[in-house]
Amino acid sequence: MKISTNTALYDKKRDWIDFNAGTAAQGESLDSVGERLLDHVLAVAGGEKTRAEQHGAREISIFKDGVVL
């Protein structure tokens, strides 16, 4: 699952970013963003496909330095 830290990036890459956390910088409370993120994580854990999965991609990148596409 890909998480954007700012809304401009999310808006530019909606086809491959799953969650916009940038709304916290725009005034949404951290509690609210956290609740939305938890809901989304639970949905994905329950079978909802990530954006990458919707496009047929399967990938994993844990603790990787640099840009990951």
PDB file of N, CA, C and O in Angstrom:
ATOM      1  N   MET A   1       0.848  -1.162   0.000  1.00  0.00           N
ATOM      2  CA  MET A   1       0.000   0.000   0.000  1.00  0.00           C
ATOM      3  C   MET A   1       0.898   1.231   0.000  1.00  0.00           C
ATOM      4  O   MET A   1       1.826   1.334   0.802  1.00  0.00           O
ATOM      5  N   LYS A   2       0.617   2.153  -0.896  1.00  0.00           N
ATOM      6  CA  LYS A   2       1.413   3.377  -1.001  1.00  0.00           C
ATOM      7  C   LYS A   2       0.658   4.524  -0.326  1.00  0.00           C
ATOM      8  O   LYS A   2      -0.540   4.715  -0.536  1.00  0.00           O
ATOM      9  N   ILE A   3       1.392   5.276   0.486  1.00  0.00           N
ATOM     10  CA  ILE A   3       0.818   6.390   1.234  1.00  0.00           C
ATOM     11  C   ILE A   3       1.520   7.669   0.820  1.00  0.00           C
ATOM     12  O   ILE A   3       2.748   7.745   0.844  1.00  0.00           O
ATOM     13  N   SER A   4       0.749   8.665   0.444  1.00  0.00           N
ATOM     14  CA  SER A   4       1.298   9.959   0.069  1.00  0.00           C
ATOM     15  C   SER A   4       1.354  10.867   1.297  1.00  0.00           C
ATOM     16  O   SER A   4       0.419  10.908   2.097  1.00  0.00           O
ATOM     17  N   THR A   5       2.459  11.590   1.432  1.00  0.00           N
ATOM     18  CA  THR A   5       2.611  12.508   2.555  1.00  0.00           C
ATOM     19  C   THR A   5       2.124  13.910   2.222  1.00  0.00           C
ATOM     20  O   THR A   5       2.077  14.773   3.099  1.00  0.00           O
ATOM     21  N   ASN A   6       1.760  14.148   0.961  1.00  0.00           N
ATOM     22  CA  ASN A   6       1.218  15.459   0.608  1.00  0.00           C
ATOM     23  C   ASN A   6       0.174  15.307  -0.492  1.00  0.00           C
ATOM     24  O   ASN A   6       0.243  14.403  -1.324  1.00  0.00           O
ATOM     25  N   THR A   7      -0.778  16.202  -0.470  1.00  0.00           N
ATOM     26  CA  THR A   7      -1.916  16.117  -1.369  1.00  0.00           C
ATOM     27  C   THR A   7      -1.531  16.370  -2.816  1.00  0.00           C
ATOM     28  O   THR A   7      -2.123  15.776  -3.717  1.00  0.00           O
ATOM     29  N   ALA A   8      -0.556  17.233  -3.064  1.00  0.00           N
ATOM     30  CA  ALA A   8      -0.137  17.505  -4.445  1.00  0.00           C
ATOM     31  C   ALA A   8       0.362  16.228  -5.114  1.00  0.00           C
ATOM     32  O   ALA A   8       0.027  15.961  -6.268  1.00  0.00           O
ATOM     33  N   LEU A   9       1.150  15.448  -4.407  1.00  0.00           N
ATOM     34  CA  LEU A   9       1.641  14.181  -4.949  1.00  0.00           C
ATOM     35  C   LEU A   9       0.482  13.210  -5.165  1.00  0.00           C
ATOM     36  O   LEU A   9       0.393  12.555  -6.204  1.00  0.00           O
ATOM     37  N   TYR A  10      -0.396  13.125  -4.180  1.00  0.00           N
ATOM     38  CA  TYR A  10      -1.559  12.236  -4.306  1.00  0.00           C
ATOM     39  C   TYR A  10      -2.403  12.605  -5.526  1.00  0.00           C
ATOM     40  O   TYR A  10      -2.814  11.730  -6.289  1.00  0.00           O
ATOM     41  N   ASP A  11      -2.660  13.899  -5.708  1.00  0.00           N
ATOM     42  CA  ASP A  11      -3.470  14.342  -6.840  1.00  0.00           C
ATOM     43  C   ASP A  11      -2.803  14.002  -8.175  1.00  0.00           C
ATOM     44  O   ASP A  11      -3.484  13.683  -9.149  1.00  0.00           O
ATOM     45  N   LYS A  12      -1.479  14.072  -8.216  1.00  0.00           N
ATOM     46  CA  LYS A  12      -0.740  13.796  -9.442  1.00  0.00           C
ATOM     47  C   LYS A  12      -0.674  12.305  -9.755  1.00  0.00           C
ATOM     48  O   LYS A  12      -0.633  11.917 -10.923  1.00  0.00           O
ATOM     49  N   LYS A  13      -0.664  11.468  -8.719  1.00  0.00           N
ATOM     50  CA  LYS A  13      -0.454  10.025  -8.883  1.00  0.00           C
ATOM     51  C   LYS A  13      -1.603   9.187  -8.329  1.00  0.00           C
ATOM     52  O   LYS A  13      -1.359   8.120  -7.767  1.00  0.00           O
ATOM     53  N   ARG A  14      -2.826   9.634  -8.470  1.00  0.00           N
ATOM     54  CA  ARG A  14      -3.985   8.919  -7.915  1.00  0.00           C
ATOM     55  C   ARG A  14      -4.095   7.474  -8.398  1.00  0.00           C
ATOM     56  O   ARG A  14      -4.646   6.624  -7.699  1.00  0.00           O
ATOM     57  N   ASP A  15      -3.575   7.200  -9.578  1.00  0.00           N
ATOM     58  CA  ASP A  15      -3.684   5.840 -10.116  1.00  0.00           C
ATOM     59  C   ASP A  15      -2.817   4.828  -9.375  1.00  0.00           C
ATOM     60  O   ASP A  15      -3.064   3.626  -9.466  1.00  0.00           O
ATOM     61  N   TRP A  16      -1.795   5.298  -8.634  1.00  0.00           N
ATOM     62  CA  TRP A  16      -0.955   4.319  -7.953  1.00  0.00           C
ATOM     63  C   TRP A  16      -0.708   4.604  -6.480  1.00  0.00           C
ATOM     64  O   TRP A  16       0.008   3.840  -5.833  1.00  0.00           O
ATOM     65  N   ILE A  17      -1.266   5.665  -5.927  1.00  0.00           N
ATOM     66  CA  ILE A  17      -1.162   5.925  -4.490  1.00  0.00           C
ATOM     67  C   ILE A  17      -2.498   5.592  -3.842  1.00  0.00           C
ATOM     68  O   ILE A  17      -3.553   6.018  -4.312  1.00  0.00           O
ATOM     69  N   ASP A  18      -2.439   4.828  -2.762  1.00  0.00           N
ATOM     70  CA  ASP A  18      -3.647   4.313  -2.126  1.00  0.00           C
ATOM     71  C   ASP A  18      -4.254   5.257  -1.088  1.00  0.00           C
ATOM     72  O   ASP A  18      -5.470   5.259  -0.892  1.00  0.00           O
ATOM     73  N   PHE A  19      -3.424   6.054  -0.424  1.00  0.00           N
ATOM     74  CA  PHE A  19      -3.928   6.836   0.698  1.00  0.00           C
ATOM     75  C   PHE A  19      -3.233   8.191   0.748  1.00  0.00           C
ATOM     76  O   PHE A  19      -2.014   8.276   0.601  1.00  0.00           O
ATOM     77  N   ASN A  20      -4.007   9.239   0.955  1.00  0.00           N
ATOM     78  CA  ASN A  20      -3.477  10.600   1.069  1.00  0.00           C
ATOM     79  C   ASN A  20      -3.428  11.021   2.536  1.00  0.00           C
ATOM     80  O   ASN A  20      -4.459  11.306   3.145  1.00  0.00           O
ATOM     81  N   ALA A  21      -2.223  11.055   3.092  1.00  0.00           N
ATOM     82  CA  ALA A  21      -2.051  11.527   4.465  1.00  0.00           C
ATOM     83  C   ALA A  21      -1.751  13.028   4.493  1.00  0.00           C
ATOM     84  O   ALA A  21      -1.636  13.622   5.565  1.00  0.00           O
ATOM     85  N   GLY A  22      -1.626  13.627   3.326  1.00  0.00           N
ATOM     86  CA  GLY A  22      -1.316  15.046   3.235  1.00  0.00           C
ATOM     87  C   GLY A  22      -2.400  15.957   3.771  1.00  0.00           C
ATOM     88  O   GLY A  22      -2.158  17.141   4.006  1.00  0.00           O
ATOM     89  N   THR A  23      -3.595  15.416   3.968  1.00  0.00           N
ATOM     90  CA  THR A  23      -4.681  16.233   4.506  1.00  0.00           C
ATOM     91  C   THR A  23      -4.385  16.696   5.930  1.00  0.00           C
ATOM     92  O   THR A  23      -4.977  17.666   6.403  1.00  0.00           O
ATOM     93  N   ALA A  24      -3.476  16.009   6.611  1.00  0.00           N
ATOM     94  CA  ALA A  24      -3.085  16.442   7.964  1.00  0.00           C
ATOM     95  C   ALA A  24      -2.399  17.806   7.911  1.00  0.00           C
ATOM     96  O   ALA A  24      -2.572  18.629   8.810  1.00  0.00           O
ATOM     97  N   ALA A  25      -1.632  18.037   6.869  1.00  0.00           N
ATOM     98  CA  ALA A  25      -0.956  19.327   6.704  1.00  0.00           C
ATOM     99  C   ALA A  25      -1.928  20.413   6.270  1.00  0.00           C
ATOM    100  O   ALA A  25      -1.597  21.598   6.308  1.00  0.00           O
ATOM    101  N   GLN A  26      -3.121  20.014   5.861  1.00  0.00           N
ATOM    102  CA  GLN A  26      -4.124  20.969   5.405  1.00  0.00           C
ATOM    103  C   GLN A  26      -5.194  21.222   6.454  1.00  0.00           C
ATOM    104  O   GLN A  26      -6.203  21.868   6.174  1.00  0.00           O
ATOM    105  N   GLY A  27      -4.975  20.712   7.663  1.00  0.00           N
ATOM    106  CA  GLY A  27      -5.895  21.016   8.749  1.00  0.00           C
ATOM    107  C   GLY A  27      -6.690  19.855   9.305  1.00  0.00           C
ATOM    108  O   GLY A  27      -7.303  19.992  10.364  1.00  0.00           O
ATOM    109  N   GLU A  28      -6.703  18.711   8.628  1.00  0.00           N
ATOM    110  CA  GLU A  28      -7.408  17.562   9.185  1.00  0.00           C
ATOM    111  C   GLU A  28      -6.644  17.069  10.412  1.00  0.00           C
ATOM    112  O   GLU A  28      -5.415  17.017  10.392  1.00  0.00           O
ATOM    113  N   SER A  29      -7.343  16.714  11.453  1.00  0.00           N
ATOM    114  CA  SER A  29      -6.665  16.282  12.671  1.00  0.00           C
ATOM    115  C   SER A  29      -5.915  14.975  12.443  1.00  0.00           C
ATOM    116  O   SER A  29      -6.325  14.147  11.629  1.00  0.00           O
ATOM    117  N   LEU A  30      -4.819  14.798  13.166  1.00  0.00           N
ATOM    118  CA  LEU A  30      -4.058  13.560  13.060  1.00  0.00           C
ATOM    119  C   LEU A  30      -4.903  12.360  13.471  1.00  0.00           C
ATOM    120  O   LEU A  30      -4.767  11.275  12.906  1.00  0.00           O
ATOM    121  N   ASP A  31      -5.775  12.558  14.455  1.00  0.00           N
ATOM    122  CA  ASP A  31      -6.662  11.465  14.863  1.00  0.00           C
ATOM    123  C   ASP A  31      -7.563  11.035  13.706  1.00  0.00           C
ATOM    124  O   ASP A  31      -7.769   9.842  13.483  1.00  0.00           O
ATOM    125  N   SER A  32      -8.090  11.996  12.986  1.00  0.00           N
ATOM    126  CA  SER A  32      -8.972  11.695  11.870  1.00  0.00           C
ATOM    127  C   SER A  32      -8.214  10.986  10.743  1.00  0.00           C
ATOM    128  O   SER A  32      -8.694   9.997  10.188  1.00  0.00           O
ATOM    129  N   VAL A  33      -7.032  11.500  10.414  1.00  0.00           N
ATOM    130  CA  VAL A  33      -6.210  10.863   9.382  1.00  0.00           C
ATOM    131  C   VAL A  33      -5.852   9.444   9.812  1.00  0.00           C
ATOM    132  O   VAL A  33      -5.914   8.512   9.010  1.00  0.00           O
ATOM    133  N   GLY A  34      -5.480   9.287  11.067  1.00  0.00           N
ATOM    134  CA  GLY A  34      -5.143   7.969  11.592  1.00  0.00           C
ATOM    135  C   GLY A  34      -6.314   7.002  11.517  1.00  0.00           C
ATOM    136  O   GLY A  34      -6.134   5.831  11.182  1.00  0.00           O
ATOM    137  N   GLU A  35      -7.492   7.478  11.822  1.00  0.00           N
ATOM    138  CA  GLU A  35      -8.685   6.626  11.735  1.00  0.00           C
ATOM    139  C   GLU A  35      -8.970   6.214  10.291  1.00  0.00           C
ATOM    140  O   GLU A  35      -9.306   5.062  10.017  1.00  0.00           O
ATOM    141  N   ARG A  36      -8.831   7.170   9.374  1.00  0.00           N
ATOM    142  CA  ARG A  36      -9.038   6.842   7.959  1.00  0.00           C
ATOM    143  C   ARG A  36      -8.006   5.832   7.473  1.00  0.00           C
ATOM    144  O   ARG A  36      -8.334   4.907   6.730  1.00  0.00           O
ATOM    145  N   LEU A  37      -6.743   6.016   7.903  1.00  0.00           N
ATOM    146  CA  LEU A  37      -5.692   5.089   7.512  1.00  0.00           C
ATOM    147  C   LEU A  37      -5.957   3.697   8.076  1.00  0.00           C
ATOM    148  O   LEU A  37      -5.819   2.704   7.361  1.00  0.00           O
ATOM    149  N   LEU A  38      -6.329   3.617   9.329  1.00  0.00           N
ATOM    150  CA  LEU A  38      -6.640   2.321   9.932  1.00  0.00           C
ATOM    151  C   LEU A  38      -7.787   1.650   9.189  1.00  0.00           C
ATOM    152  O   LEU A  38      -7.725   0.455   8.899  1.00  0.00           O
ATOM    153  N   ASP A  39      -8.822   2.402   8.882  1.00  0.00           N
ATOM    154  CA  ASP A  39      -9.952   1.846   8.126  1.00  0.00           C
ATOM    155  C   ASP A  39      -9.489   1.298   6.780  1.00  0.00           C
ATOM    156  O   ASP A  39      -9.926   0.231   6.349  1.00  0.00           O
ATOM    157  N   HIS A  40      -8.601   2.039   6.122  1.00  0.00           N
ATOM    158  CA  HIS A  40      -8.112   1.608   4.813  1.00  0.00           C
ATOM    159  C   HIS A  40      -7.236   0.357   4.930  1.00  0.00           C
ATOM    160  O   HIS A  40      -7.355  -0.566   4.124  1.00  0.00           O
ATOM    161  N   VAL A  41      -6.366   0.331   5.926  1.00  0.00           N
ATOM    162  CA  VAL A  41      -5.522  -0.849   6.151  1.00  0.00           C
ATOM    163  C   VAL A  41      -6.390  -2.070   6.419  1.00  0.00           C
ATOM    164  O   VAL A  41      -6.128  -3.146   5.881  1.00  0.00           O
ATOM    165  N   LEU A  42      -7.415  -1.916   7.242  1.00  0.00           N
ATOM    166  CA  LEU A  42      -8.308  -3.036   7.535  1.00  0.00           C
ATOM    167  C   LEU A  42      -9.060  -3.494   6.287  1.00  0.00           C
ATOM    168  O   LEU A  42      -9.287  -4.689   6.099  1.00  0.00           O
ATOM    169  N   ALA A  43      -9.442  -2.549   5.439  1.00  0.00           N
ATOM    170  CA  ALA A  43     -10.130  -2.908   4.198  1.00  0.00           C
ATOM    171  C   ALA A  43      -9.210  -3.715   3.285  1.00  0.00           C
ATOM    172  O   ALA A  43      -9.633  -4.710   2.696  1.00  0.00           O
ATOM    173  N   VAL A  44      -7.959  -3.287   3.167  1.00  0.00           N
ATOM    174  CA  VAL A  44      -6.992  -4.014   2.341  1.00  0.00           C
ATOM    175  C   VAL A  44      -6.703  -5.386   2.954  1.00  0.00           C
ATOM    176  O   VAL A  44      -6.615  -6.382   2.235  1.00  0.00           O
ATOM    177  N   ALA A  45      -6.557  -5.437   4.270  1.00  0.00           N
ATOM    178  CA  ALA A  45      -6.336  -6.722   4.941  1.00  0.00           C
ATOM    179  C   ALA A  45      -7.535  -7.645   4.757  1.00  0.00           C
ATOM    180  O   ALA A  45      -7.393  -8.868   4.783  1.00  0.00           O
ATOM    181  N   GLY A  46      -8.707  -7.062   4.572  1.00  0.00           N
ATOM    182  CA  GLY A  46      -9.923  -7.836   4.379  1.00  0.00           C
ATOM    183  C   GLY A  46     -10.189  -8.218   2.931  1.00  0.00           C
ATOM    184  O   GLY A  46     -11.207  -8.840   2.629  1.00  0.00           O
ATOM    185  N   GLY A  47      -9.283  -7.852   2.036  1.00  0.00           N
ATOM    186  CA  GLY A  47      -9.425  -8.284   0.650  1.00  0.00           C
ATOM    187  C   GLY A  47      -9.537  -7.196  -0.394  1.00  0.00           C
ATOM    188  O   GLY A  47      -9.436  -7.481  -1.587  1.00  0.00           O
ATOM    189  N   GLU A  48      -9.745  -5.942   0.024  1.00  0.00           N
ATOM    190  CA  GLU A  48      -9.797  -4.857  -0.967  1.00  0.00           C
ATOM    191  C   GLU A  48      -8.429  -4.739  -1.634  1.00  0.00           C
ATOM    192  O   GLU A  48      -7.398  -4.789  -0.962  1.00  0.00           O
ATOM    193  N   LYS A  49      -8.424  -4.585  -2.947  1.00  0.00           N
ATOM    194  CA  LYS A  49      -7.162  -4.511  -3.675  1.00  0.00           C
ATOM    195  C   LYS A  49      -6.537  -3.124  -3.571  1.00  0.00           C
ATOM    196  O   LYS A  49      -7.236  -2.111  -3.544  1.00  0.00           O
ATOM    197  N   THR A  50      -5.203  -3.099  -3.512  1.00  0.00           N
ATOM    198  CA  THR A  50      -4.478  -1.837  -3.567  1.00  0.00           C
ATOM    199  C   THR A  50      -4.504  -1.338  -5.007  1.00  0.00           C
ATOM    200  O   THR A  50      -4.895  -2.071  -5.915  1.00  0.00           O
ATOM    201  N   ARG A  51      -4.090  -0.096  -5.213  1.00  0.00           N
ATOM    202  CA  ARG A  51      -4.057   0.448  -6.580  1.00  0.00           C
ATOM    203  C   ARG A  51      -3.169  -0.412  -7.482  1.00  0.00           C
ATOM    204  O   ARG A  51      -3.538  -0.709  -8.618  1.00  0.00           O
ATOM    205  N   ALA A  52      -2.000  -0.809  -6.976  1.00  0.00           N
ATOM    206  CA  ALA A  52      -1.084  -1.636  -7.771  1.00  0.00           C
ATOM    207  C   ALA A  52      -1.747  -2.952  -8.149  1.00  0.00           C
ATOM    208  O   ALA A  52      -1.637  -3.398  -9.291  1.00  0.00           O
ATOM    209  N   GLU A  53      -2.426  -3.568  -7.208  1.00  0.00           N
ATOM    210  CA  GLU A  53      -3.111  -4.835  -7.485  1.00  0.00           C
ATOM    211  C   GLU A  53      -4.223  -4.650  -8.509  1.00  0.00           C
ATOM    212  O   GLU A  53      -4.460  -5.530  -9.337  1.00  0.00           O
ATOM    213  N   GLN A  54      -4.904  -3.516  -8.457  1.00  0.00           N
ATOM    214  CA  GLN A  54      -5.960  -3.236  -9.422  1.00  0.00           C
ATOM    215  C   GLN A  54      -5.401  -3.154 -10.841  1.00  0.00           C
ATOM    216  O   GLN A  54      -6.099  -3.443 -11.813  1.00  0.00           O
ATOM    217  N   HIS A  55      -4.129  -2.754 -10.946  1.00  0.00           N
ATOM    218  CA  HIS A  55      -3.474  -2.631 -12.251  1.00  0.00           C
ATOM    219  C   HIS A  55      -2.674  -3.883 -12.603  1.00  0.00           C
ATOM    220  O   HIS A  55      -1.947  -3.892 -13.597  1.00  0.00           O
ATOM    221  N   GLY A  56      -2.799  -4.935 -11.801  1.00  0.00           N
ATOM    222  CA  GLY A  56      -2.141  -6.190 -12.101  1.00  0.00           C
ATOM    223  C   GLY A  56      -0.707  -6.298 -11.620  1.00  0.00           C
ATOM    224  O   GLY A  56      -0.027  -7.269 -11.953  1.00  0.00           O
ATOM    225  N   ALA A  57      -0.225  -5.340 -10.853  1.00  0.00           N
ATOM    226  CA  ALA A  57       1.152  -5.379 -10.363  1.00  0.00           C
ATOM    227  C   ALA A  57       1.210  -6.044  -8.990  1.00  0.00           C
ATOM    228  O   ALA A  57       0.298  -5.899  -8.175  1.00  0.00           O
ATOM    229  N   ARG A  58       2.284  -6.768  -8.752  1.00  0.00           N
ATOM    230  CA  ARG A  58       2.534  -7.377  -7.445  1.00  0.00           C
ATOM    231  C   ARG A  58       3.945  -6.985  -7.063  1.00  0.00           C
ATOM    232  O   ARG A  58       4.884  -7.232  -7.821  1.00  0.00           O
ATOM    233  N   GLU A  59       4.108  -6.382  -5.906  1.00  0.00           N
ATOM    234  CA  GLU A  59       5.423  -5.893  -5.511  1.00  0.00           C
ATOM    235  C   GLU A  59       5.539  -5.849  -3.999  1.00  0.00           C
ATOM    236  O   GLU A  59       4.536  -5.821  -3.286  1.00  0.00           O
ATOM    237  N   ILE A  60       6.764  -5.842  -3.524  1.00  0.00           N
ATOM    238  CA  ILE A  60       7.027  -5.645  -2.114  1.00  0.00           C
ATOM    239  C   ILE A  60       8.349  -4.892  -2.001  1.00  0.00           C
ATOM    240  O   ILE A  60       9.307  -5.191  -2.713  1.00  0.00           O
ATOM    241  N   SER A  61       8.389  -3.931  -1.114  1.00  0.00           N
ATOM    242  CA  SER A  61       9.610  -3.164  -0.914  1.00  0.00           C
ATOM    243  C   SER A  61       9.648  -2.704   0.533  1.00  0.00           C
ATOM    244  O   SER A  61       9.049  -1.690   0.892  1.00  0.00           O
ATOM    245  N   ILE A  62      10.343  -3.445   1.342  1.00  0.00           N
ATOM    246  CA  ILE A  62      10.445  -3.108   2.758  1.00  0.00           C
ATOM    247  C   ILE A  62      11.870  -2.654   3.054  1.00  0.00           C
ATOM    248  O   ILE A  62      12.830  -3.344   2.711  1.00  0.00           O
ATOM    249  N   PHE A  63      12.003  -1.507   3.682  1.00  0.00           N
ATOM    250  CA  PHE A  63      13.305  -0.953   4.050  1.00  0.00           C
ATOM    251  C   PHE A  63      14.213  -0.770   2.832  1.00  0.00           C
ATOM    252  O   PHE A  63      15.403  -1.080   2.890  1.00  0.00           O
ATOM    253  N   LYS A  64      13.660  -0.274   1.748  1.00  0.00           N
ATOM    254  CA  LYS A  64      14.458  -0.020   0.552  1.00  0.00           C
ATOM    255  C   LYS A  64      14.756   1.467   0.473  1.00  0.00           C
ATOM    256  O   LYS A  64      13.856   2.295   0.607  1.00  0.00           O
ATOM    257  N   ASP A  65      16.022   1.805   0.257  1.00  0.00           N
ATOM    258  CA  ASP A  65      16.426   3.210   0.089  1.00  0.00           C
ATOM    259  C   ASP A  65      16.180   3.651  -1.343  1.00  0.00           C
ATOM    260  O   ASP A  65      16.306   2.854  -2.273  1.00  0.00           O
ATOM    261  N   GLY A  66      15.835   4.902  -1.521  1.00  0.00           N
ATOM    262  CA  GLY A  66      15.678   5.458  -2.848  1.00  0.00           C
ATOM    263  C   GLY A  66      14.266   5.358  -3.369  1.00  0.00           C
ATOM    264  O   GLY A  66      13.347   4.974  -2.646  1.00  0.00           O
ATOM    265  N   VAL A  67      14.101   5.703  -4.626  1.00  0.00           N
ATOM    266  CA  VAL A  67      12.791   5.737  -5.275  1.00  0.00           C
ATOM    267  C   VAL A  67      12.372   4.333  -5.657  1.00  0.00           C
ATOM    268  O   VAL A  67      13.169   3.545  -6.165  1.00  0.00           O
ATOM    269  N   VAL A  68      11.113   4.034  -5.405  1.00  0.00           N
ATOM    270  CA  VAL A  68      10.544   2.731  -5.767  1.00  0.00           C
ATOM    271  C   VAL A  68       9.349   2.982  -6.672  1.00  0.00           C
ATOM    272  O   VAL A  68       8.430   3.710  -6.298  1.00  0.00           O
ATOM    273  N   LEU A  69       9.354   2.401  -7.830  1.00  0.00           N
ATOM    274  CA  LEU A  69       8.237   2.566  -8.757  1.00  0.00           C
ATOM    275  C   LEU A  69       7.505   1.271  -8.936  1.00  0.00           C
ATOM    276  O   LEU A  69       6.529   1.211  -9.684  1.00  0.00           O
TER     277      LEU A  69
END
